[in-house]
């Protein structure tokens, strides 16, 4: 079992920055990939960024150059960060953290709201 706790969402003006955090606990050694997804109203959930256990990253096209994903390891937790700069109103969404163990097993966080005002 893996538990995910997200934090850092909120309201920000366009052009501003936010940093999201996702702390994973439990069976963290089973996690291969961690990532951030987002879902705006009436839209499908989409990949924002992901990072593997060895630090390889992938970004969605709409956030490349503006968002940075990173991770930090502690004794019993893994924390993934999403630094979001130059935010745009279209970045408004609920952001979800995901921890992938295998092709058939993944865990999701509860989601954190990010709202960017114009």
C-alpha positions in Angstrom: 0.0 0.0 0.0 1.1 3.5 -0.8 -0.4 6.7 0.7 -0.2 10.0 -1.1 -0.8 13.4 0.5 -0.8 16.5 -1.7 -0.4 20.1 -0.7 0.3 23.5 -2.2 -2.6 24.3 -4.3 -4.4 27.7 -4.2 -5.3 30.8 -6.0 -2.8 32.8 -7.9 -2.8 35.5 -10.6 -1.7 34.8 -14.1 2.1 35.0 -14.4 2.5 33.8 -10.8 4.0 30.7 -9.4 2.9 27.8 -7.1 4.7 24.7 -5.9 2.8 21.5 -5.3 4.0 18.7 -3.1 3.1 15.1 -2.9 4.4 13.0 -0.1 4.3 9.2 -0.6 4.5 6.8 2.4 4.0 3.1 2.9 5.6 0.7 0.4 7.5 3.4 -1.3 10.2 1.0 -2.6 7.5 -0.4 -4.9 7.0 2.9 -6.7 8.5 3.1 -10.2 7.1 6.4 -11.4 5.4 9.4 -9.8 3.6 12.1 -11.6 1.2 14.9 -11.6 -2.0 14.9 -13.6 -4.7 17.5 -13.9 -8.4 17.7 -14.7 -10.2 20.8 -15.6 -14.0 21.0 -15.7 -15.5 19.1 -18.6 -12.1 17.9 -19.8 -10.2 14.6 -19.5 -7.5 14.1 -17.0 -4.1 14.7 -18.6 -0.5 14.2 -17.8 1.3 17.2 -16.5 4.7 15.7 -15.6 6.2 12.5 -14.4 9.5 11.4 -12.9 11.0 7.9 -12.6 12.9 6.5 -9.7 16.1 7.3 -11.5 15.1 10.9 -12.3 13.9 10.7 -15.9 11.2 13.2 -16.6 8.3 13.7 -19.0 6.3 16.8 -19.5 3.0 17.6 -21.2 3.4 19.8 -24.2 1.4 22.7 -22.6 3.7 23.0 -19.6 7.1 22.5 -21.1 9.4 25.3 -20.1 7.1 26.5 -17.4 6.8 23.6 -15.0 9.5 21.5 -13.3 9.0 18.2 -11.5 11.5 16.9 -9.0 11.7 14.5 -6.2 13.3 14.1 -2.8 13.9 11.0 -0.8 13.8 10.6 2.9 14.0 7.6 5.2 10.4 6.5 4.9 8.9 8.9 2.4 9.3 10.1 -1.2 8.2 13.6 -2.0 7.5 14.8 -5.5 7.4 18.5 -6.2 5.8 20.4 -9.1 7.2 23.9 -9.5 4.7 25.9 -11.6 5.9 29.2 -13.1 4.3 31.6 -15.5 0.9 30.2 -14.7 -1.9 30.8 -17.1 -5.7 30.7 -16.6 -5.8 27.5 -18.7 -3.7 25.8 -16.0 -6.7 26.0 -13.7 -7.6 22.5 -12.7 -7.6 19.9 -9.9 -4.1 18.5 -9.8 -3.7 14.9 -8.8 -0.5 13.0 -7.7 -0.1 9.5 -9.0 2.3 6.8 -7.9 2.8 3.9 -10.4 3.9 0.5 -9.1 3.2 -1.5 -12.2 1.1 -1.5 -15.4 -1.9 -2.7 -13.3 -1.4 -1.0 -10.0 -1.3 2.7 -9.3 -2.3 5.0 -6.5 -3.9 8.5 -6.7 -3.9 11.4 -4.3 -7.0 13.2 -3.3 -6.3 16.2 -5.6 -5.5 19.8 -4.9 -7.2 22.8 -6.6 -5.1 25.2 -8.6 -6.9 28.3 -9.8 -5.2 31.0 -11.9 -7.0 34.2 -12.3 -6.6 36.5 -15.3 
